[in-house]
């Protein structure tokens, strides 16, 4: 069978759903916000990056704050799902699971996006809504549960909180994601001894 005949005999990939399209737009938006910062990002730039018309973008999101909130929320929820899977993999040593979880939670955000998002949130505390409180609380619960499986339940919460505090400091001091990972690996190793 020739290549074109084989291709013709294969079923067509499913058409992207509205949910897939929205998710792709949010991914493009997050990358655009990371590249230009919140203040300098325009809806035109996001539309161009997402390969969608500006009216199409406004059909999905009525404002830049709504777009930013949706993009950040999608990223946080996706990160929490990944962290939950990573920490549930008990075949992997706890220290490795914690490093991967912290990398997903904070390491991937080391760089230009970090400073701009922090400033945007400080200047507009309601911009992201409840997810600003619920997502970090869920992350702490997941880390605490993973540590509690190895240590006493009473000791797990302070250890998790200490690692989270260390991560926050390291994230703002690290020059790169690799630097963040190296320093978090040390912090996790010290705290878990």
C-alpha positions as a Markdown table, in Angstrom:
| # | Residue | x | y | z |
|---|---|---|---|---|
| 1 | Unk | 0.0 | 0.0 | 0.0 |
| 2 | Unk | 1.4 | 3.4 | -0.9 |
| 3 | Unk | 1.9 | 6.2 | 1.6 |
| 4 | Unk | -1.0 | 8.2 | 0.2 |
| 5 | Unk | -3.3 | 5.2 | 0.1 |
| 6 | Unk | -2.4 | 4.3 | 3.7 |
| 7 | Unk | -3.0 | 7.9 | 4.8 |
| 8 | Unk | -6.4 | 7.9 | 3.1 |
| 9 | Unk | -7.4 | 4.6 | 4.8 |
| 10 | Unk | -6.6 | 6.0 | 8.3 |
| 11 | Unk | -9.4 | 7.6 | 10.2 |
| 12 | Unk | -9.3 | 11.4 | 10.4 |
| 13 | Unk | -8.1 | 12.8 | 13.7 |
| 14 | Unk | -11.0 | 14.1 | 15.7 |
| 15 | Unk | -11.8 | 17.8 | 15.2 |
| 16 | Unk | -10.6 | 20.0 | 18.0 |
| 17 | Unk | -13.4 | 20.7 | 20.5 |
| 18 | Unk | -14.3 | 24.1 | 21.9 |
| 19 | Unk | -12.6 | 23.0 | 25.1 |
| 20 | Unk | -9.4 | 22.1 | 23.2 |
| 21 | Unk | -9.4 | 25.4 | 21.4 |
| 22 | Unk | -9.9 | 27.4 | 24.6 |
| 23 | Unk | -7.1 | 25.4 | 26.3 |
| 24 | Unk | -4.7 | 26.1 | 23.4 |
| 25 | Unk | -5.6 | 29.8 | 23.6 |
| 26 | Unk | -4.9 | 29.9 | 27.3 |
| 27 | Unk | -1.5 | 28.2 | 26.8 |
| 28 | Unk | -0.6 | 30.8 | 24.1 |
| 29 | Unk | -1.8 | 33.6 | 26.5 |
| 30 | Unk | 0.4 | 32.3 | 29.4 |
| 31 | Unk | 3.4 | 32.2 | 27.1 |
| 32 | Unk | 2.7 | 35.7 | 25.8 |
| 33 | Unk | 2.3 | 37.0 | 29.3 |
| 34 | Unk | 5.6 | 35.3 | 30.3 |
| 35 | Unk | 7.3 | 36.9 | 27.3 |
| 36 | Unk | 6.1 | 40.5 | 27.5 |
| 37 | Unk | 4.8 | 40.7 | 31.1 |
| 38 | Unk | 1.2 | 41.4 | 32.1 |
| 39 | Unk | 1.2 | 45.2 | 31.6 |
| 40 | Unk | 2.8 | 45.1 | 28.1 |
| 41 | Unk | 0.8 | 42.1 | 26.8 |
| 42 | Unk | -2.1 | 43.2 | 24.6 |
| 43 | Unk | -5.1 | 41.2 | 23.5 |
| 44 | Unk | -3.8 | 41.6 | 19.9 |
| 45 | Unk | -0.5 | 39.9 | 20.8 |
| 46 | Unk | -2.3 | 37.0 | 22.5 |
| 47 | Unk | -4.6 | 36.6 | 19.5 |
| 48 | Unk | -1.6 | 36.6 | 17.1 |
| 49 | Unk | 0.2 | 34.0 | 19.3 |
| 50 | Unk | -2.9 | 31.8 | 19.5 |
| 51 | Unk | -3.6 | 32.1 | 15.8 |
| 52 | Unk | -7.1 | 33.4 | 16.4 |
| 53 | Unk | -8.8 | 36.6 | 15.4 |
| 54 | Unk | -9.0 | 39.4 | 18.0 |
| 55 | Unk | -12.9 | 39.2 | 17.9 |
| 56 | Unk | -12.5 | 35.5 | 18.4 |
| 57 | Unk | -10.4 | 36.0 | 21.4 |
| 58 | Unk | -12.9 | 38.6 | 22.8 |
| 59 | Unk | -15.6 | 36.0 | 22.2 |
| 60 | Unk | -13.8 | 33.6 | 24.5 |
| 61 | Unk | -12.6 | 36.2 | 27.1 |
| 62 | Unk | -14.1 | 39.6 | 27.5 |
| 63 | Unk | -11.0 | 41.3 | 29.0 |
| 64 | Unk | -7.3 | 40.9 | 29.6 |
| 65 | Unk | -7.8 | 40.3 | 33.3 |
| 66 | Unk | -10.3 | 37.5 | 32.5 |
| 67 | Unk | -7.9 | 36.0 | 30.1 |
| 68 | Unk | -5.0 | 36.2 | 32.6 |
| 69 | Unk | -7.1 | 34.7 | 35.4 |
| 70 | Unk | -8.2 | 31.8 | 33.1 |
| 71 | Unk | -4.7 | 31.2 | 31.9 |
| 72 | Unk | -3.2 | 31.2 | 35.3 |
| 73 | Unk | -6.0 | 29.1 | 36.8 |
| 74 | Unk | -5.6 | 26.5 | 34.0 |
| 75 | Unk | -1.8 | 26.3 | 34.6 |
| 76 | Unk | -2.2 | 26.0 | 38.4 |
| 77 | Unk | -4.9 | 23.2 | 38.1 |
| 78 | Unk | -2.7 | 21.4 | 35.5 |
| 79 | Unk | 0.3 | 21.7 | 37.8 |
| 80 | Unk | -1.7 | 20.4 | 40.8 |
| 81 | Unk | -2.8 | 17.3 | 38.8 |
| 82 | Unk | 0.8 | 16.6 | 37.8 |
| 83 | Unk | 2.0 | 17.0 | 41.4 |
| 84 | Unk | -0.7 | 14.7 | 42.6 |
| 85 | Unk | 0.4 | 12.0 | 40.2 |
| 86 | Unk | 4.1 | 12.5 | 41.0 |
| 87 | Unk | 3.6 | 12.3 | 44.8 |
| 88 | Unk | 1.4 | 9.3 | 44.5 |
| 89 | Unk | 4.1 | 7.3 | 42.7 |
| 90 | Unk | 5.4 | 5.5 | 45.9 |
| 91 | Unk | 7.8 | 3.4 | 43.8 |
| 92 | Unk | 10.0 | 6.5 | 43.5 |
| 93 | Unk | 11.9 | 7.7 | 46.6 |
| 94 | Unk | 10.3 | 10.5 | 48.5 |
| 95 | Unk | 13.1 | 13.0 | 48.0 |
| 96 | Unk | 12.9 | 12.5 | 44.2 |
| 97 | Unk | 9.1 | 12.9 | 44.2 |
| 98 | Unk | 9.4 | 16.1 | 46.3 |
| 99 | Unk | 12.0 | 17.6 | 44.0 |
| 100 | Unk | 9.7 | 16.9 | 40.9 |
| 101 | Unk | 6.7 | 18.2 | 42.8 |
| 102 | Unk | 8.5 | 21.5 | 43.7 |
| 103 | Unk | 9.9 | 21.8 | 40.2 |
| 104 | Unk | 6.4 | 21.6 | 38.8 |
| 105 | Unk | 5.0 | 24.0 | 41.4 |
| 106 | Unk | 7.7 | 26.6 | 41.4 |
| 107 | Unk | 10.8 | 25.6 | 39.3 |
| 108 | Unk | 9.1 | 25.9 | 36.0 |
| 109 | Unk | 8.1 | 29.5 | 36.9 |
| 110 | Unk | 11.6 | 30.7 | 37.7 |
| 111 | Unk | 12.5 | 33.7 | 35.5 |
| 112 | Unk | 10.8 | 36.7 | 34.0 |
| 113 | Unk | 7.2 | 35.6 | 34.6 |
| 114 | Unk | 7.8 | 35.3 | 38.3 |
| 115 | Unk | 8.5 | 39.0 | 39.0 |
| 116 | Unk | 5.7 | 40.3 | 36.8 |
| 117 | Unk | 3.1 | 37.9 | 38.1 |
| 118 | Unk | 4.0 | 38.8 | 41.7 |
| 119 | Unk | 3.7 | 42.5 | 40.9 |
| 120 | Unk | 0.4 | 42.0 | 39.1 |
| 121 | Unk | -1.0 | 40.0 | 42.0 |
| 122 | Unk | 0.2 | 42.5 | 44.6 |
| 123 | Unk | -1.3 | 45.4 | 42.7 |
| 124 | Unk | -4.5 | 43.6 | 41.9 |
| 125 | Unk | -5.2 | 41.1 | 44.7 |
| 126 | Unk | -8.6 | 40.1 | 43.3 |
| 127 | Unk | -7.2 | 39.4 | 39.8 |
| 128 | Unk | -6.9 | 35.7 | 40.2 |
| 129 | Unk | -9.7 | 35.1 | 42.7 |
| 130 | Unk | -9.9 | 32.2 | 45.1 |
| 131 | Unk | -7.3 | 30.1 | 43.3 |
| 132 | Unk | -4.6 | 32.3 | 44.9 |
| 133 | Unk | -5.5 | 30.7 | 48.2 |
| 134 | Unk | -6.9 | 27.3 | 47.2 |
| 135 | Unk | -4.1 | 26.2 | 44.9 |
| 136 | Unk | -1.2 | 26.8 | 47.5 |
| 137 | Unk | -3.3 | 25.2 | 50.2 |
| 138 | Unk | -3.9 | 22.1 | 48.0 |
| 139 | Unk | -0.2 | 21.9 | 47.2 |
| 140 | Unk | 0.7 | 22.0 | 50.9 |
| 141 | Unk | -1.9 | 19.2 | 51.6 |
| 142 | Unk | -0.3 | 17.1 | 48.9 |
| 143 | Unk | 3.2 | 17.6 | 50.1 |
| 144 | Unk | 2.2 | 17.0 | 53.7 |
| 145 | Unk | 0.4 | 13.8 | 52.8 |
| 146 | Unk | 3.5 | 12.5 | 50.9 |
| 147 | Unk | 5.7 | 13.3 | 53.9 |
| 148 | Unk | 3.2 | 11.8 | 56.4 |
| 149 | Unk | 3.5 | 8.4 | 54.6 |
| 150 | Unk | 7.1 | 8.3 | 55.8 |
| 151 | Unk | 7.1 | 10.3 | 59.0 |
| 152 | Unk | 4.6 | 10.8 | 61.8 |
| 153 | Unk | 1.5 | 12.9 | 60.8 |
| 154 | Unk | 2.4 | 15.5 | 63.4 |
| 155 | Unk | 5.8 | 16.0 | 62.0 |
| 156 | Unk | 4.7 | 16.1 | 58.4 |
| 157 | Unk | 3.0 | 19.5 | 58.4 |
| 158 | Unk | 5.9 | 21.5 | 59.8 |
| 159 | Unk | 8.3 | 19.7 | 57.4 |
| 160 | Unk | 6.0 | 20.5 | 54.4 |
| 161 | Unk | 5.7 | 24.2 | 55.5 |
| 162 | Unk | 9.5 | 24.5 | 55.9 |
| 163 | Unk | 10.1 | 23.1 | 52.4 |
| 164 | Unk | 7.5 | 25.5 | 51.0 |
| 165 | Unk | 9.1 | 28.4 | 52.7 |
| 166 | Unk | 12.5 | 27.3 | 51.4 |
| 167 | Unk | 11.0 | 27.0 | 47.9 |
| 168 | Unk | 9.6 | 30.5 | 48.0 |
| 169 | Unk | 13.0 | 32.0 | 49.0 |
| 170 | Unk | 14.9 | 29.9 | 46.5 |
| 171 | Unk | 12.5 | 30.8 | 43.7 |
| 172 | Unk | 13.1 | 34.5 | 44.1 |
| 173 | Unk | 16.9 | 34.1 | 44.4 |
| 174 | Unk | 17.6 | 31.4 | 41.8 |
| 175 | Unk | 19.0 | 32.6 | 38.5 |
| 176 | Unk | 17.6 | 29.7 | 36.6 |
| 177 | Unk | 15.4 | 26.7 | 36.8 |
| 178 | Unk | 18.5 | 24.5 | 37.1 |
| 179 | Unk | 19.8 | 26.6 | 40.0 |
| 180 | Unk | 16.3 | 26.4 | 41.7 |
| 181 | Unk | 16.4 | 22.6 | 41.3 |
| 182 | Unk | 19.9 | 22.2 | 42.6 |
| 183 | Unk | 19.1 | 24.3 | 45.7 |
| 184 | Unk | 15.7 | 22.6 | 46.4 |
| 185 | Unk | 17.4 | 19.2 | 46.1 |
| 186 | Unk | 19.8 | 20.3 | 48.9 |
| 187 | Unk | 16.9 | 21.7 | 51.0 |
| 188 | Unk | 14.8 | 18.6 | 50.7 |
| 189 | Unk | 17.8 | 16.4 | 51.5 |
| 190 | Unk | 18.6 | 18.4 | 54.6 |
| 191 | Unk | 15.0 | 18.5 | 55.9 |
| 192 | Unk | 14.3 | 14.8 | 55.3 |
| 193 | Unk | 17.4 | 13.6 | 57.2 |
